[in-house]
């Protein structure tokens, strides 16, 4: 079993603050891109533009706390940050592609 060295003193506080920011900002970025992606998809499926945005936003309000809780359960902060950013970029690229067509 591999153990992780725990920082002490000010380093521990900085590490916790960085982890908290990574979780909150990273999760927000993913939900923002997902909301955009869902709104564009619903609009392309024939829903009115305003209704698509409202439906996607409501879905985002439900999924943000769930994603944040899952992110807090992650074991490795660097991998968490990479996964959140990759998901955010992926959803953003998909929604841009759908919106351009």
Biopython code that builds the backbone (N, CA, C, O; Angstrom):
import numpy as np
from Bio.PDB.StructureBuilder import StructureBuilder

atoms = [
    (1, "UNK", "N", (0.839, -1.169, 0.000)),
    (1, "UNK", "CA", (0.000, 0.000, 0.000)),
    (1, "UNK", "C", (0.889, 1.238, 0.000)),
    (1, "UNK", "O", (1.875, 1.320, 0.731)),
    (2, "UNK", "N", (0.518, 2.181, -0.825)),
    (2, "UNK", "CA", (1.277, 3.413, -0.940)),
    (2, "UNK", "C", (0.692, 4.471, -0.018)),
    (2, "UNK", "O", (-0.523, 4.666, 0.017)),
    (3, "UNK", "N", (1.538, 5.143, 0.717)),
    (3, "UNK", "CA", (1.061, 6.207, 1.595)),
    (3, "UNK", "C", (1.469, 7.550, 1.018)),
    (3, "UNK", "O", (2.497, 7.678, 0.353)),
    (4, "UNK", "N", (0.660, 8.521, 1.282)),
    (4, "UNK", "CA", (0.921, 9.869, 0.799)),
    (4, "UNK", "C", (1.439, 10.705, 1.953)),
    (4, "UNK", "O", (0.858, 10.710, 3.038)),
    (5, "UNK", "N", (2.534, 11.411, 1.716)),
    (5, "UNK", "CA", (3.073, 12.290, 2.748)),
    (5, "UNK", "C", (2.121, 13.460, 2.953)),
    (5, "UNK", "O", (1.681, 14.089, 1.990)),
    (6, "UNK", "N", (1.813, 13.742, 4.182)),
    (6, "UNK", "CA", (0.899, 14.835, 4.492)),
    (6, "UNK", "C", (1.693, 16.087, 4.816)),
    (6, "UNK", "O", (2.590, 16.056, 5.658)),
    (7, "UNK", "N", (1.367, 17.196, 4.149)),
    (7, "UNK", "CA", (2.047, 18.447, 4.461)),
    (7, "UNK", "C", (1.646, 18.944, 5.844)),
    (7, "UNK", "O", (0.564, 18.635, 6.342)),
    (8, "UNK", "N", (2.524, 19.708, 6.444)),
    (8, "UNK", "CA", (2.240, 20.199, 7.787)),
    (8, "UNK", "C", (2.235, 21.719, 7.809)),
    (8, "UNK", "O", (2.824, 22.368, 6.945)),
    (9, "UNK", "N", (1.566, 22.271, 8.801)),
    (9, "UNK", "CA", (1.558, 23.712, 9.013)),
    (9, "UNK", "C", (0.841, 24.467, 7.911)),
    (9, "UNK", "O", (-0.262, 24.100, 7.504)),
    (10, "UNK", "N", (1.483, 25.535, 7.430)),
    (10, "UNK", "CA", (0.903, 26.377, 6.387)),
    (10, "UNK", "C", (0.738, 25.623, 5.076)),
    (10, "UNK", "O", (-0.188, 25.898, 4.312)),
    (11, "UNK", "N", (1.630, 24.675, 4.813)),
    (11, "UNK", "CA", (1.515, 23.893, 3.585)),
    (11, "UNK", "C", (0.228, 23.079, 3.570)),
    (11, "UNK", "O", (-0.386, 22.913, 2.515)),
    (12, "UNK", "N", (-0.187, 22.572, 4.721)),
    (12, "UNK", "CA", (-1.424, 21.792, 4.793)),
    (12, "UNK", "C", (-2.628, 22.687, 4.506)),
    (12, "UNK", "O", (-3.554, 22.283, 3.803)),
    (13, "UNK", "N", (-2.611, 23.883, 5.043)),
    (13, "UNK", "CA", (-3.711, 24.817, 4.804)),
    (13, "UNK", "C", (-3.767, 25.224, 3.337)),
    (13, "UNK", "O", (-4.848, 25.316, 2.755)),
    (14, "UNK", "N", (-2.607, 25.467, 2.745)),
    (14, "UNK", "CA", (-2.568, 25.816, 1.327)),
    (14, "UNK", "C", (-3.020, 24.656, 0.455)),
    (14, "UNK", "O", (-3.712, 24.860, -0.541)),
    (15, "UNK", "N", (-2.637, 23.455, 0.819)),
    (15, "UNK", "CA", (-3.050, 22.276, 0.058)),
    (15, "UNK", "C", (-4.564, 22.083, 0.130)),
    (15, "UNK", "O", (-5.199, 21.764, -0.875)),
    (16, "UNK", "N", (-5.137, 22.275, 1.310)),
    (16, "UNK", "CA", (-6.593, 22.162, 1.439)),
    (16, "UNK", "C", (-7.306, 23.251, 0.663)),
    (16, "UNK", "O", (-8.334, 22.991, 0.038)),
    (17, "UNK", "N", (-6.777, 24.470, 0.691)),
    (17, "UNK", "CA", (-7.389, 25.567, -0.053)),
    (17, "UNK", "C", (-7.310, 25.320, -1.560)),
    (17, "UNK", "O", (-8.267, 25.585, -2.288)),
    (18, "UNK", "N", (-6.175, 24.816, -2.021)),
    (18, "UNK", "CA", (-6.035, 24.510, -3.446)),
    (18, "UNK", "C", (-6.995, 23.404, -3.856)),
    (18, "UNK", "O", (-7.595, 23.471, -4.928)),
    (19, "UNK", "N", (-7.144, 22.394, -3.019)),
    (19, "UNK", "CA", (-8.067, 21.297, -3.308)),
    (19, "UNK", "C", (-9.500, 21.801, -3.347)),
    (19, "UNK", "O", (-10.266, 21.423, -4.234)),
    (20, "UNK", "N", (-9.873, 22.652, -2.392)),
    (20, "UNK", "CA", (-11.214, 23.216, -2.358)),
    (20, "UNK", "C", (-11.491, 24.038, -3.604)),
    (20, "UNK", "O", (-12.561, 23.921, -4.201)),
    (21, "UNK", "N", (-10.532, 24.873, -4.002)),
    (21, "UNK", "CA", (-10.710, 25.670, -5.213)),
    (21, "UNK", "C", (-10.806, 24.787, -6.450)),
    (21, "UNK", "O", (-11.610, 25.058, -7.342)),
    (22, "UNK", "N", (-10.005, 23.747, -6.513)),
    (22, "UNK", "CA", (-10.048, 22.840, -7.651)),
    (22, "UNK", "C", (-11.413, 22.175, -7.758)),
    (22, "UNK", "O", (-11.971, 22.054, -8.848)),
    (23, "UNK", "N", (-11.941, 21.752, -6.631)),
    (23, "UNK", "CA", (-13.242, 21.086, -6.640)),
    (23, "UNK", "C", (-14.337, 22.067, -7.036)),
    (23, "UNK", "O", (-15.133, 21.771, -7.927)),
    (24, "UNK", "N", (-14.391, 23.217, -6.397)),
    (24, "UNK", "CA", (-15.475, 24.161, -6.656)),
    (24, "UNK", "C", (-15.407, 24.767, -8.056)),
    (24, "UNK", "O", (-16.417, 24.819, -8.759)),
    (25, "UNK", "N", (-14.239, 25.219, -8.458)),
    (25, "UNK", "CA", (-14.099, 25.846, -9.771)),
    (25, "UNK", "C", (-14.160, 24.805, -10.887)),
    (25, "UNK", "O", (-14.786, 25.039, -11.921)),
    (26, "UNK", "N", (-13.522, 23.675, -10.685)),
    (26, "UNK", "CA", (-13.558, 22.623, -11.695)),
    (26, "UNK", "C", (-14.956, 22.076, -11.905)),
    (26, "UNK", "O", (-15.383, 21.882, -13.044)),
    (27, "UNK", "N", (-15.674, 21.824, -10.819)),
    (27, "UNK", "CA", (-17.047, 21.338, -10.930)),
    (27, "UNK", "C", (-17.936, 22.376, -11.602)),
    (27, "UNK", "O", (-18.787, 22.028, -12.420)),
    (28, "UNK", "N", (-17.745, 23.631, -11.266)),
    (28, "UNK", "CA", (-18.528, 24.694, -11.890)),
    (28, "UNK", "C", (-18.261, 24.743, -13.395)),
    (28, "UNK", "O", (-19.189, 24.908, -14.187)),
    (29, "UNK", "N", (-17.004, 24.602, -13.784)),
    (29, "UNK", "CA", (-16.669, 24.621, -15.208)),
    (29, "UNK", "C", (-17.309, 23.474, -15.965)),
    (29, "UNK", "O", (-17.799, 23.658, -17.080)),
    (30, "UNK", "N", (-17.309, 22.293, -15.368)),
    (30, "UNK", "CA", (-17.929, 21.134, -16.018)),
    (30, "UNK", "C", (-19.432, 21.346, -16.156)),
    (30, "UNK", "O", (-19.995, 21.094, -17.221)),
    (31, "UNK", "N", (-20.083, 21.802, -15.101)),
    (31, "UNK", "CA", (-21.528, 22.002, -15.152)),
    (31, "UNK", "C", (-21.889, 23.128, -16.109)),
    (31, "UNK", "O", (-22.914, 23.054, -16.787)),
    (32, "UNK", "N", (-21.077, 24.156, -16.175)),
    (32, "UNK", "CA", (-21.312, 25.248, -17.108)),
    (32, "UNK", "C", (-21.280, 24.734, -18.541)),
    (32, "UNK", "O", (-22.178, 25.028, -19.330)),
    (33, "UNK", "N", (-20.246, 23.964, -18.878)),
    (33, "UNK", "CA", (-20.131, 23.416, -20.232)),
    (33, "UNK", "C", (-21.231, 22.393, -20.507)),
    (33, "UNK", "O", (-21.765, 22.342, -21.615)),
    (34, "UNK", "N", (-21.573, 21.577, -19.505)),
    (34, "UNK", "CA", (-22.641, 20.590, -19.681)),
    (34, "UNK", "C", (-23.985, 21.281, -19.899)),
    (34, "UNK", "O", (-24.779, 20.842, -20.731)),
    (35, "UNK", "N", (-24.241, 22.347, -19.164)),
    (35, "UNK", "CA", (-25.477, 23.097, -19.330)),
    (35, "UNK", "C", (-25.573, 23.674, -20.741)),
    (35, "UNK", "O", (-26.629, 23.623, -21.372)),
    (36, "UNK", "N", (-24.476, 24.216, -21.220)),
    (36, "UNK", "CA", (-24.450, 24.744, -22.582)),
    (36, "UNK", "C", (-24.712, 23.625, -23.592)),
    (36, "UNK", "O", (-25.485, 23.807, -24.532)),
    (37, "UNK", "N", (-24.086, 22.495, -23.404)),
    (37, "UNK", "CA", (-24.231, 21.350, -24.297)),
    (37, "UNK", "C", (-25.676, 20.843, -24.315)),
    (37, "UNK", "O", (-26.225, 20.579, -25.385)),
    (38, "UNK", "N", (-26.289, 20.707, -23.146)),
    (38, "UNK", "CA", (-27.664, 20.226, -23.055)),
    (38, "UNK", "C", (-28.622, 21.248, -23.660)),
    (38, "UNK", "O", (-29.570, 20.865, -24.346)),
    (39, "UNK", "N", (-28.396, 22.531, -23.424)),
    (39, "UNK", "CA", (-29.266, 23.566, -23.985)),
    (39, "UNK", "C", (-29.210, 23.550, -25.511)),
    (39, "UNK", "O", (-30.245, 23.661, -26.168)),
    (40, "UNK", "N", (-28.027, 23.415, -26.071)),
    (40, "UNK", "CA", (-27.899, 23.362, -27.526)),
    (40, "UNK", "C", (-28.563, 22.099, -28.067)),
    (40, "UNK", "O", (-29.248, 22.144, -29.089)),
    (41, "UNK", "N", (-28.362, 20.976, -27.383)),
    (41, "UNK", "CA", (-28.970, 19.716, -27.833)),
    (41, "UNK", "C", (-30.499, 19.795, -27.790)),
    (41, "UNK", "O", (-31.164, 19.378, -28.738)),
    (42, "UNK", "N", (-31.053, 20.319, -26.709)),
    (42, "UNK", "CA", (-32.505, 20.448, -26.615)),
    (42, "UNK", "C", (-33.050, 21.410, -27.655)),
    (42, "UNK", "O", (-34.126, 21.186, -28.210)),
    (43, "UNK", "N", (-32.321, 22.470, -27.918)),
    (43, "UNK", "CA", (-32.732, 23.419, -28.949)),
    (43, "UNK", "C", (-32.720, 22.764, -30.324)),
    (43, "UNK", "O", (-33.621, 22.985, -31.133)),
    (44, "UNK", "N", (-31.689, 21.952, -30.586)),
    (44, "UNK", "CA", (-31.608, 21.244, -31.867)),
    (44, "UNK", "C", (-32.700, 20.185, -32.005)),
    (44, "UNK", "O", (-33.095, 19.843, -33.120)),
    (45, "UNK", "N", (-33.186, 19.670, -30.888)),
    (45, "UNK", "CA", (-34.252, 18.672, -30.912)),
    (45, "UNK", "C", (-35.637, 19.292, -31.081)),
    (45, "UNK", "O", (-36.633, 18.571, -31.153)),
    (46, "UNK", "N", (-35.708, 20.612, -31.145)),
    (46, "UNK", "CA", (-36.968, 21.270, -31.434)),
    (46, "UNK", "C", (-37.587, 22.044, -30.296)),
    (46, "UNK", "O", (-38.636, 22.660, -30.482)),
    (47, "UNK", "N", (-36.985, 22.039, -29.133)),
    (47, "UNK", "CA", (-37.516, 22.803, -28.009)),
    (47, "UNK", "C", (-37.223, 24.284, -28.243)),
    (47, "UNK", "O", (-36.196, 24.633, -28.826)),
    (48, "UNK", "N", (-38.114, 25.142, -27.795)),
    (48, "UNK", "CA", (-37.861, 26.583, -27.912)),
    (48, "UNK", "C", (-36.566, 26.940, -27.204)),
    (48, "UNK", "O", (-36.195, 26.309, -26.214)),
    (49, "UNK", "N", (-35.888, 27.942, -27.709)),
    (49, "UNK", "CA", (-34.567, 28.296, -27.184)),
    (49, "UNK", "C", (-34.604, 28.632, -25.693)),
    (49, "UNK", "O", (-33.771, 28.140, -24.932)),
    (50, "UNK", "N", (-35.541, 29.448, -25.275)),
    (50, "UNK", "CA", (-35.652, 29.833, -23.864)),
    (50, "UNK", "C", (-35.979, 28.650, -22.965)),
    (50, "UNK", "O", (-35.430, 28.524, -21.871)),
    (51, "UNK", "N", (-36.872, 27.786, -23.429)),
    (51, "UNK", "CA", (-37.221, 26.606, -22.640)),
    (51, "UNK", "C", (-36.045, 25.646, -22.539)),
    (51, "UNK", "O", (-35.844, 25.013, -21.502)),
    (52, "UNK", "N", (-35.265, 25.536, -23.617)),
    (52, "UNK", "CA", (-34.087, 24.667, -23.595)),
    (52, "UNK", "C", (-33.067, 25.169, -22.577)),
    (52, "UNK", "O", (-32.465, 24.377, -21.853)),
    (53, "UNK", "N", (-32.875, 26.473, -22.525)),
    (53, "UNK", "CA", (-31.918, 27.053, -21.573)),
    (53, "UNK", "C", (-32.393, 26.851, -20.138)),
    (53, "UNK", "O", (-31.601, 26.506, -19.261)),
    (54, "UNK", "N", (-33.675, 27.063, -19.901)),
    (54, "UNK", "CA", (-34.205, 26.881, -18.541)),
    (54, "UNK", "C", (-34.098, 25.426, -18.110)),
    (54, "UNK", "O", (-33.691, 25.143, -16.983)),
    (55, "UNK", "N", (-34.460, 24.498, -18.997)),
    (55, "UNK", "CA", (-34.372, 23.074, -18.657)),
    (55, "UNK", "C", (-32.924, 22.662, -18.377)),
    (55, "UNK", "O", (-32.664, 21.930, -17.421)),
    (56, "UNK", "N", (-31.990, 23.123, -19.195)),
    (56, "UNK", "CA", (-30.580, 22.789, -18.993)),
    (56, "UNK", "C", (-30.052, 23.405, -17.699)),
    (56, "UNK", "O", (-29.259, 22.783, -16.993)),
    (57, "UNK", "N", (-30.485, 24.612, -17.391)),
    (57, "UNK", "CA", (-30.048, 25.267, -16.161)),
    (57, "UNK", "C", (-30.573, 24.538, -14.929)),
    (57, "UNK", "O", (-29.846, 24.374, -13.949)),
    (58, "UNK", "N", (-31.815, 24.104, -14.972)),
    (58, "UNK", "CA", (-32.363, 23.341, -13.853)),
    (58, "UNK", "C", (-31.619, 22.027, -13.670)),
    (58, "UNK", "O", (-31.375, 21.601, -12.541)),
    (59, "UNK", "N", (-31.260, 21.385, -14.768)),
    (59, "UNK", "CA", (-30.459, 20.172, -14.679)),
    (59, "UNK", "C", (-29.091, 20.476, -14.052)),
    (59, "UNK", "O", (-28.588, 19.696, -13.243)),
    (60, "UNK", "N", (-28.502, 21.602, -14.426)),
    (60, "UNK", "CA", (-27.223, 22.011, -13.851)),
    (60, "UNK", "C", (-27.304, 22.246, -12.348)),
    (60, "UNK", "O", (-26.384, 21.899, -11.607)),
    (61, "UNK", "N", (-28.421, 22.842, -11.898)),
    (61, "UNK", "CA", (-28.601, 23.069, -10.464)),
    (61, "UNK", "C", (-28.692, 21.758, -9.696)),
    (61, "UNK", "O", (-28.282, 21.692, -8.537)),
    (62, "UNK", "N", (-29.219, 20.726, -10.320)),
    (62, "UNK", "CA", (-29.322, 19.423, -9.673)),
    (62, "UNK", "C", (-27.974, 18.704, -9.689)),
    (62, "UNK", "O", (-27.591, 18.075, -8.702)),
    (63, "UNK", "N", (-27.261, 18.796, -10.803)),
    (63, "UNK", "CA", (-26.028, 18.032, -10.960)),
    (63, "UNK", "C", (-24.810, 18.657, -10.275)),
    (63, "UNK", "O", (-23.880, 17.933, -9.920)),
    (64, "UNK", "N", (-24.788, 19.978, -10.081)),
    (64, "UNK", "CA", (-23.617, 20.621, -9.474)),
    (64, "UNK", "C", (-23.313, 20.103, -8.069)),
    (64, "UNK", "O", (-22.166, 19.748, -7.799)),
    (65, "UNK", "N", (-24.293, 20.044, -7.163)),
    (65, "UNK", "CA", (-23.970, 19.502, -5.836)),
    (65, "UNK", "C", (-23.529, 18.034, -5.888)),
    (65, "UNK", "O", (-22.646, 17.621, -5.136)),
    (66, "UNK", "N", (-24.145, 17.255, -6.775)),
    (66, "UNK", "CA", (-23.761, 15.848, -6.891)),
    (66, "UNK", "C", (-22.321, 15.722, -7.383)),
    (66, "UNK", "O", (-21.550, 14.926, -6.847)),
    (67, "UNK", "N", (-21.961, 16.495, -8.391)),
    (67, "UNK", "CA", (-20.591, 16.449, -8.913)),
    (67, "UNK", "C", (-19.593, 16.958, -7.878)),
    (67, "UNK", "O", (-18.495, 16.414, -7.757)),
    (68, "UNK", "N", (-19.958, 17.977, -7.146)),
    (68, "UNK", "CA", (-19.075, 18.507, -6.110)),
    (68, "UNK", "C", (-18.830, 17.473, -5.012)),
    (68, "UNK", "O", (-17.697, 17.312, -4.557)),
    (69, "UNK", "N", (-19.869, 16.780, -4.589)),
    (69, "UNK", "CA", (-19.697, 15.733, -3.581)),
    (69, "UNK", "C", (-18.824, 14.598, -4.103)),
    (69, "UNK", "O", (-17.976, 14.080, -3.376)),
    (70, "UNK", "N", (-19.027, 14.212, -5.355)),
    (70, "UNK", "CA", (-18.178, 13.178, -5.941)),
    (70, "UNK", "C", (-16.725, 13.643, -6.029)),
    (70, "UNK", "O", (-15.801, 12.861, -5.802)),
    (71, "UNK", "N", (-16.532, 14.904, -6.355)),
    (71, "UNK", "CA", (-15.174, 15.437, -6.465)),
    (71, "UNK", "C", (-14.486, 15.475, -5.098)),
    (71, "UNK", "O", (-13.280, 15.244, -5.012)),
    (72, "UNK", "N", (-15.227, 15.762, -4.040)),
    (72, "UNK", "CA", (-14.633, 15.757, -2.707)),
    (72, "UNK", "C", (-14.209, 14.360, -2.272)),
    (72, "UNK", "O", (-13.334, 14.214, -1.420)),
    (73, "UNK", "N", (-14.820, 13.341, -2.847)),
    (73, "UNK", "CA", (-14.475, 11.965, -2.510)),
    (73, "UNK", "C", (-13.255, 11.460, -3.282)),
    (73, "UNK", "O", (-12.792, 10.346, -3.038)),
    (74, "UNK", "N", (-12.738, 12.252, -4.195)),
    (74, "UNK", "CA", (-11.606, 11.816, -5.018)),
    (74, "UNK", "C", (-10.350, 11.672, -4.161)),
    (74, "UNK", "O", (-10.133, 12.428, -3.213)),
    (75, "UNK", "N", (-9.540, 10.696, -4.512)),
    (75, "UNK", "CA", (-8.316, 10.419, -3.765)),
    (75, "UNK", "C", (-7.145, 11.278, -4.231)),
    (75, "UNK", "O", (-6.300, 11.663, -3.422)),
    (76, "UNK", "N", (-7.086, 11.580, -5.515)),
    (76, "UNK", "CA", (-5.935, 12.295, -6.080)),
    (76, "UNK", "C", (-6.376, 13.623, -6.684)),
    (76, "UNK", "O", (-7.058, 13.632, -7.708)),
    (77, "UNK", "N", (-6.003, 14.739, -6.076)),
    (77, "UNK", "CA", (-6.449, 16.045, -6.559)),
    (77, "UNK", "C", (-5.977, 16.380, -7.977)),
    (77, "UNK", "O", (-6.720, 16.998, -8.739)),
    (78, "UNK", "N", (-4.774, 15.989, -8.334)),
    (78, "UNK", "CA", (-4.274, 16.316, -9.668)),
    (78, "UNK", "C", (-5.064, 15.574, -10.737)),
    (78, "UNK", "O", (-5.403, 16.147, -11.772)),
    (79, "UNK", "N", (-5.354, 14.317, -10.492)),
    (79, "UNK", "CA", (-6.166, 13.547, -11.440)),
    (79, "UNK", "C", (-7.579, 14.120, -11.502)),
    (79, "UNK", "O", (-8.172, 14.195, -12.579)),
    (80, "UNK", "N", (-8.119, 14.523, -10.355)),
    (80, "UNK", "CA", (-9.440, 15.135, -10.315)),
    (80, "UNK", "C", (-9.479, 16.382, -11.178)),
    (80, "UNK", "O", (-10.397, 16.559, -11.979)),
    (81, "UNK", "N", (-8.490, 17.243, -11.020)),
    (81, "UNK", "CA", (-8.421, 18.476, -11.795)),
    (81, "UNK", "C", (-8.339, 18.160, -13.288)),
    (81, "UNK", "O", (-8.996, 18.813, -14.098)),
    (82, "UNK", "N", (-7.536, 17.161, -13.652)),
    (82, "UNK", "CA", (-7.390, 16.795, -15.065)),
    (82, "UNK", "C", (-8.703, 16.265, -15.638)),
    (82, "UNK", "O", (-9.076, 16.611, -16.759)),
    (83, "UNK", "N", (-9.395, 15.434, -14.880)),
    (83, "UNK", "CA", (-10.665, 14.878, -15.354)),
    (83, "UNK", "C", (-11.719, 15.975, -15.488)),
    (83, "UNK", "O", (-12.451, 16.007, -16.477)),
    (84, "UNK", "N", (-11.804, 16.866, -14.516)),
    (84, "UNK", "CA", (-12.785, 17.946, -14.585)),
    (84, "UNK", "C", (-12.511, 18.880, -15.757)),
    (84, "UNK", "O", (-13.443, 19.293, -16.447)),
    (85, "UNK", "N", (-11.263, 19.212, -15.988)),
    (85, "UNK", "CA", (-10.946, 20.092, -17.106)),
    (85, "UNK", "C", (-11.167, 19.402, -18.452)),
    (85, "UNK", "O", (-11.637, 20.027, -19.402)),
    (86, "UNK", "N", (-10.830, 18.121, -18.531)),
    (86, "UNK", "CA", (-11.055, 17.386, -19.776)),
    (86, "UNK", "C", (-12.554, 17.295, -20.091)),
    (86, "UNK", "O", (-12.965, 17.469, -21.239)),
    (87, "UNK", "N", (-13.360, 17.023, -19.070)),
    (87, "UNK", "CA", (-14.810, 16.967, -19.279)),
    (87, "UNK", "C", (-15.355, 18.318, -19.696)),
    (87, "UNK", "O", (-16.220, 18.399, -20.569)),
    (88, "UNK", "N", (-14.861, 19.373, -19.085)),
    (88, "UNK", "CA", (-15.309, 20.714, -19.433)),
    (88, "UNK", "C", (-14.974, 21.057, -20.881)),
    (88, "UNK", "O", (-15.808, 21.594, -21.609)),
    (89, "UNK", "N", (-13.761, 20.746, -21.287)),
    (89, "UNK", "CA", (-13.347, 21.021, -22.672)),
    (89, "UNK", "C", (-14.155, 20.164, -23.645)),
    (89, "UNK", "O", (-14.573, 20.654, -24.694)),
    (90, "UNK", "N", (-14.376, 18.910, -23.318)),
    (90, "UNK", "CA", (-15.139, 18.018, -24.185)),
    (90, "UNK", "C", (-16.563, 18.522, -24.376)),
    (90, "UNK", "O", (-17.041, 18.609, -25.507)),
    (91, "UNK", "N", (-17.247, 18.856, -23.285)),
    (91, "UNK", "CA", (-18.618, 19.368, -23.401)),
    (91, "UNK", "C", (-18.644, 20.686, -24.169)),
    (91, "UNK", "O", (-19.550, 20.920, -24.969)),
    (92, "UNK", "N", (-17.663, 21.539, -23.934)),
    (92, "UNK", "CA", (-17.600, 22.795, -24.663)),
    (92, "UNK", "C", (-17.402, 22.593, -26.157)),
    (92, "UNK", "O", (-18.029, 23.279, -26.964)),
    (93, "UNK", "N", (-16.536, 21.656, -26.533)),
    (93, "UNK", "CA", (-16.304, 21.386, -27.960)),
    (93, "UNK", "C", (-17.545, 20.785, -28.613)),
    (93, "UNK", "O", (-17.882, 21.137, -29.744)),
    (94, "UNK", "N", (-18.221, 19.886, -27.916)),
    (94, "UNK", "CA", (-19.438, 19.284, -28.469)),
    (94, "UNK", "C", (-20.515, 20.335, -28.681)),
    (94, "UNK", "O", (-21.167, 20.367, -29.725)),
    (95, "UNK", "N", (-20.698, 21.190, -27.694)),
    (95, "UNK", "CA", (-21.758, 22.214, -27.830)),
    (95, "UNK", "C", (-21.390, 23.229, -28.921)),
    (95, "UNK", "O", (-22.280, 23.718, -29.617)),
    (96, "UNK", "N", (-20.129, 23.549, -29.081)),
    (96, "UNK", "CA", (-19.727, 24.467, -30.161)),
    (96, "UNK", "C", (-19.968, 23.817, -31.527)),
    (96, "UNK", "O", (-20.405, 24.475, -32.470)),
    (97, "UNK", "N", (-19.677, 22.524, -31.617)),
    (97, "UNK", "CA", (-19.895, 21.816, -32.868)),
    (97, "UNK", "C", (-21.367, 21.736, -33.230)),
    (97, "UNK", "O", (-21.736, 21.936, -34.387)),
    (98, "UNK", "N", (-22.209, 21.444, -32.249)),
    (98, "UNK", "CA", (-23.636, 21.375, -32.511)),
    (98, "UNK", "C", (-24.219, 22.747, -32.809)),
    (98, "UNK", "O", (-25.108, 22.878, -33.651)),
    (99, "UNK", "N", (-23.725, 23.767, -32.125)),
    (99, "UNK", "CA", (-24.252, 25.109, -32.331)),
    (99, "UNK", "C", (-23.860, 25.694, -33.670)),
    (99, "UNK", "O", (-24.573, 26.543, -34.205)),
    (100, "UNK", "N", (-22.734, 25.253, -34.223)),
    (100, "UNK", "CA", (-22.266, 25.802, -35.498)),
    (100, "UNK", "C", (-23.066, 25.252, -36.670)),
    (100, "UNK", "O", (-23.169, 25.893, -37.716)),
    (101, "UNK", "N", (-23.637, 24.053, -36.491)),
    (101, "UNK", "CA", (-24.342, 23.406, -37.613)),
    (101, "UNK", "C", (-25.687, 23.853, -37.733)),
    (101, "UNK", "O", (-26.409, 23.406, -38.623)),
]
sb = StructureBuilder()
sb.init_structure("model")
sb.init_model(0)
sb.init_chain("A")
sb.init_seg("    ")
for serial, (resi, resn, name, xyz) in enumerate(atoms, 1):
    if name == "N":
        sb.init_residue(resn, " ", resi, " ")
    sb.init_atom(name, np.array(xyz, "f"), 0.0, 1.0, " ", f" {name:<3s}", serial, name[0])
structure = sb.get_structure()
